[in-house]
């Protein structure tokens, strides 16, 4: 009995699948090849990668802005008056005038 071509092909594919299923599993082996200009590959043996560890960086230095210098008097358009509480220099303040109205100025 002669087999036709599709049956031969089917039998060959089934045989290759059975041989592949029966083959014993092997662990993967990593190899590194380098090729130089002379056409001869150079093998440096199995290359084992070290385990990955994430990098942890130390936090950077913390910089604190120095406190603003404090002023104790208000210079308001020719009027200078003392402040009850010290305030940072160059912030707004108000001085009373001799006429009774407030005048805005800046802390010195």
Buried (B, 14 or more C-beta within 10 A) or exposed (E): EEEEEEEEEEEEEEEEEEEEEEEEEEEEEEEEEEEEEEEEEEEEEEEEEEEEEEEEEEEEEEEEEEEEEEBEBBBBEEBEBEBEEEBEEEEEBEBEEEEEEEBEBBBE
